[in-house]
Amino acid sequence: MTIWKYEERKDTHRLVKIYKEDHGEDEYMGDLDEESIKKMILEIKPDINIVQAYGTLAYFGMLPLLVILKKQ
């Protein structure tokens, strides 16, 4: 699956959107296999239901991930 990734970082959160199509400002990640995509998703959000997340990306073509950053 061809993948693009868009990311925004703020003080309180990180928003990552993974797409199956180019949406302009995104970073091209390459043509990745299922295991590579799942690994990338888990690196961004380790506590996610990976079966559901991958299914969402495969079906809808986009997966938004919101990561709340803890204050240190």
N, C-alpha and C positions, 0 to 999 in steps of 0.2 A: 504494500500500500504506500503510495506517495504521500509524504507528510510534510506539513508546514507548521511552525510553532510561533505564536505571538505571545509576548510577555510584558506585563506591566508590574513594576515594583513600587510599592509605597511603604511608608513607615509601619503601617499596621497590617498590611496584607500583600500578597503576591497573586496576581491573576494570570493564569496561563491558559491560552486557547490553542488546542491542537486541531488542525484542519486536514481534510483530505484533498482540498483544492487551494490554489494560491489566492489569497485575499489582499494582496498588495504589500503591506508593511511587514509581512511575516518572514521568518527565517526558514529557509529550505533545509529540511532534515534528511532528505533522501528517500529512496525507495526501500522501505523497511519491512521486514517480515513480522509476523504477529508477536513473536517472543521479544523482539527488539522494541516494538511499540509498547508492549506491556511493561518491560523493564524501564523505559523512559517515563511512563506514567507513574510507576511506583517510586521512582527517584524524586518526582515532583511532590507526590502525595502518598506516602507509604501506607496510610490507613484506609485507602480507598478499596471498594469492592472491585477488583480488577476485571472480573468477568463482566459485570454490568458496565463498567467504564469502557472497556474495549467494544462491547456490543453497541453502546451509544455512539461511539466514534464510527464504527463500521456502518451502522444503519443511517444515522443522521448526517454524517460527514463532518461533525464538529463536536469537540468535547471541551467544555469550559471547566477549569479547575481553580478553585479559590482556596488559597492557603492562608490562614490567619497566623501572623507572626507574633510570637510571644516576646514580651519586653524582657530585656536582660538586665 
